[in-house]
């Protein structure tokens, strides 16, 4: 089981990764983790 990340942390990771759409980034994470 994975620990949850704070939305602000995940948003920062998405920004650093160059994500253009935060919601799509979260969906991708859900599918691959």
C-alpha angles and dihedrals in degrees: 000000000000125000116243121252124222113253090241091055092048091047090053091050090049091051092049090049091054096248112170096193117041094196092053090046090054091048090051090050091050091052095048105038 
